[in-house]
């Protein structure tokens, strides 16, 4: 049985139906470090780059 794809994931996030786990927030100037952190097995969660 295939699961139906959700509609708008941003709307679902806004309603609190889904969450995102953030592992690190880094400035864009540290993009090389962010890429190293994003390597598989390094950490759990998303790496967010800020302007």
C-alpha positions as CSV (number, residue, x, y, z in Angstrom):
1,X,0.0,0.0,0.0
2,X,1.4,3.4,-1.0
3,X,1.1,6.3,1.4
4,X,-0.4,9.4,-0.1
5,X,2.0,12.4,-0.4
6,X,1.1,15.3,1.9
7,X,-0.3,18.5,0.4
8,X,1.7,21.5,1.3
9,X,4.5,20.6,3.7
10,X,4.9,24.3,4.8
11,X,1.3,24.5,5.7
12,X,1.5,21.2,7.7
13,X,4.6,22.6,9.5
14,X,2.7,25.8,10.3
15,X,-0.1,23.7,11.8
16,X,2.4,21.7,13.9
17,X,1.6,18.5,12.1
18,X,5.3,18.0,11.2
19,X,8.5,19.3,12.6
20,X,12.0,19.8,11.5
21,X,15.0,18.8,13.6
22,X,17.7,21.5,13.3
23,X,21.2,20.3,14.3
24,X,23.1,23.5,13.5
25,X,22.6,27.1,12.4
26,X,25.6,28.7,10.7
27,X,26.2,31.9,8.8
28,X,26.6,31.6,5.1
29,X,30.3,32.5,5.4
30,X,30.8,29.1,7.1
31,X,29.3,27.1,4.2
32,X,32.3,24.7,4.0
33,X,31.8,23.7,7.7
34,X,28.1,23.3,7.0
35,X,28.8,20.9,4.2
36,X,31.2,18.8,6.4
37,X,28.5,18.7,9.1
38,X,25.9,17.5,6.5
39,X,28.0,14.5,5.5
40,X,26.1,11.3,6.2
41,X,26.5,9.9,9.7
42,X,27.9,13.2,11.1
43,X,24.8,14.5,12.9
44,X,21.1,14.1,13.1
45,X,19.0,16.9,11.8
46,X,19.2,19.7,9.3
47,X,22.0,22.3,8.9
48,X,20.5,25.8,8.4
49,X,22.5,28.6,6.7
50,X,21.7,32.2,7.5
51,X,22.5,35.2,5.4
